[in-house]
Amino acid sequence: MMGPAHSLSGASAWTGAGAAAAAWGRPMPWPVLVVGALICAGAALAPDLDHKAATVSRAFGPISMALCGVVDALSTAVYKATRKKGDPRRNGGHRTLTHTWVWAVLCGAGASAVCAFGGRWGVLGVLFIHMVLAIEGLLWRQARLSSDVLVWLLGATSTWMLVEFLDKPGNGSDWFFTEPGQEYWWVGLPIALGALTHCVGDALTISGCPILWPIPIGRKRWYPLGPPKGMRFRAGSKVEIKVLMPLFMGAGGVGALGALGYIG
């Protein structure tokens, strides 16, 4: 899928998680619902860091482009080292390592660790990255017309304001992980969920997605999981724009109502 659809699906996934948490008896304070949806929307773009033309690779200028090169090289190396006889030979690393459940879990755990040990600046750094990506994904038309600096400034300003708000008692800095010193550990959850949502979205396209790596399926370790080929679509097609994106928006709204207790 393309960036806007990925971001919408990520935000929708988090509101759905909020509805599930409310049903489980661990409701999210509304600031966690909003901030988590934005984080998840940004994280749903991140797996494409293995492709130089992707939004996430261009979002932070030379820094993200250089990181893209590193991630692509790492993904290629892991693919070649772990492929089975049924996996095709390939040169690039797009839709390999970063499009797996392993990567999603590592990103979520890494973000939680940064928040746990990096203190306030660690939290601000993680949120800033994902706020910028959320802006690029959800407001993609406006972001394309603006300079990168303006997007970064909006991301930095919104990050600072949101953290100030979450820090107030009862607003959710300690949601889910409630012991002293576990503030903001929950940030890793929308990041992992966003990455997984990206993978599921790509699995619906013609190429499929090797979400289950390193679990082998038949003669392949990088099996491109997806529905029957007749149900798949091309990225950027009318199905994605006219059907899935409105569906994501509607599902996100229903999930938000459930998370806030209006549907139960």
N, C-alpha and C positions, 0 to 999 in steps of 0.2 A: 504493500500500500504506500501511498504518498504521505508526506509529513503531516498535513492537516488532519487526515483521517486517523493517522497513528495517534496524534495528540488528543483528538476527540475521544478515541477509544480508550486511551489511558485515563482521562478524566472520568469517563463513564464507569470504567472498571473500579475506580476508587469510591465513587458514590455507591456503587453496588456493594463494595466491601463495607462501607459505612452502614448500609441497610442490614447486612449480615451481622455486623458487630452489634447493632442495636437489638437484633433478634436474639443474639447470644447473651445479652445482658451486659455488654461492654460498650455502650453508645459513645460515639465520638462527640466531644464538644464541637459546636459548629465551626470554630476557627480551624480545628484539625481537619474537618471535612473539606473546608475551602482550600486551605494550604496544601493538604494532602492531594487534592484533585489537581492543583497546579503542578505540584512536584511530579505526580504520576503522568500528567500530560507532557512534561518535559522529558521525563525518563523514557517515555514511549518513543522518543526520537533517538535515544542514545545508542541502541544496537547498530545503527547504520554508520557508526564511527569507523567502520572498516571500508567505507566507500568515499572517495574524495569529493564526489559531487553532492553528497548528502548535506542536508541542512546543518546537522550537528558538526560536521567537519568544517563548515564555513563560519559557524556561529561566533567563534572567538579568534578569527583571523589566523595569523601564522602559528599561533600556539595550537589550536585545534587541528590545523592542517598537518603540523608535524606529528601530533599525537595520532592522527589518522594513519600516517605512514607506519608508525610503530605498531599500531593495532593490526593493520593489514598484514604486515610482515609476521607478527606473532600468530595471527589466525592461519596464515598460509603454512607456517611451520608446523602448527599443531595438526592441521588437516593432513599434511603429508606424513606426519609421524604416526597418526592413528587410523588412517584410512584402511579399509579392508579391500579385498579383491573386487568386490562389486561397486565400490565407490569410484567415480570417474576421476581421471587425472585433471588437475586444474592448476592455473598459475596464481590467480588472485585469491584473497581470503574472504570476499564478500559473501554474506549469508552462511558463515561457518561458525566459528567459535562464539562470536558475539550474539548469535541467534540460537542459543541453547539455554536450557534451564540452569546449567552450571554457571554460566556467565551472569545470569540474572541474580542468582543467590549470592554470588561473590560480590556483585555490585551493591546489593542491598546490605550485606554484612559489612562491606568496606565503608559504606556511608555511615552506618550506625557506629562503627568504630571511630571514624573521624569525629562524629558528634560527641562520642563518649570521652575521647581523649584529647580532642582539639579545643574543648571549651567553647566559649561563645564564638570565637573566630572560625572554629571548625564548622559550627552550625551555619554561620553566615556564608561561608564558602560553599558548602553543599547546596544551600538554598539558592544562592546567587546563580550558580551554574544551571540549576533546573528552572529558575524563574526566567532566565534568558531563553532557554530552550522552549519553555511554555509560551512565551511571547512569540517566538519564531514560528511555533506550530499553530497556535490558536489564532494569532493575529497576523498570519503570514502575508496577507495583502499589504497591510500597513507596514509590516517589518521590511518588506521588499522596497517600499518607497522611502523608508527612513535610512539613515546611516547606521552603521554598526555601533557607533559611539552612543547614539540616542537610545538604541535598544539596551545597551549595557547600563546606561544611566537609569533607565526605567527599571531594569532588573535589580540594580543595586538599591535603588530607592524603595521599591516594593519589598525587597528582602529585609531591609532594615526595619521597615514599618511592621511587617508581619512578625518578625522575631520579637520586637518590642511588645506587640500585642499578645503573642503566645506566652511570653514570660509572666504575664499577670496571673495571679492565682485563679485557678478554675478554668483557664482558657486552653489548657491542653498540652503544655510543654511536657508533662509527665503522663500523657495518656498511654494506656496499655501497659507500659513498663513503669510501675508505680513506686518502686523502691527509691530511696534517696540516692542521688547520683546517676539515675537512669533517665534524666530528662533528655528528650529528643532522640532516644533510641528508636522510637517508632518511625523516624524519617526513612530508615532503610526499607520499611514495608512498602510504601508507595513506589520506591525506586525499583525494587525487585518486581513488584506487580506491573509497573509500566514496561519493564523489559520483557516480561512474559507476554503481556498484551500485544506488544510489537510482534513477537514471534507468532502468536496465534493469528494476527492479521496477515502476516506474510505467508502463513500456511494456507490461507484462502486463495492466494494468487497462483498463477500457472506454475511457478517454480517450486512451490512448497517451501518448507522450512525444517531444518534438522533439529527440532526442539529437544528431542530425547537423547542426543549425544551425551555420553559415550555408550549408551545402551545399544547393542547391535540388533538390527532387524534383518533377518535373512543374511545375505552376503554383504550388507552395508552397515557401516557404523554411522555414516552421515545420511541416514535415510530422510528424504525430503517429505516430511509428514504433511498431509493435507486431505481434503475431501476428495471424492471421485472427480476426475478431470473435467467432466461435464459441468461440475458445479463451481469450478474455479474461474477467476477473472483476471484480466490484465490490470496492473497497477495504473491508477489514473483513469480507469474506464468509467463509463456512465454508471455502472453498477455501484462502484465505490462512491461516486460523487452524488448521484441521485437517490440511491437507496441506503447505503450503509451509513453515510455521514448523518443524514436526518435520523436514522435509527439510533445511532450513538447518542445524538442530542436528546432524543426522547427517552432513551433508557437512562441516561445520566440524570434527567429531571426526575424520573420515577424513583431512581435510587436515592437521590437527595431527599425526596419526600419521605421515603422509608427510613433513611438514616436519622432524620429529624423527628421521627415519631408521628408524622401525619398519615402514614400508611402502615398498618400493622396487623 
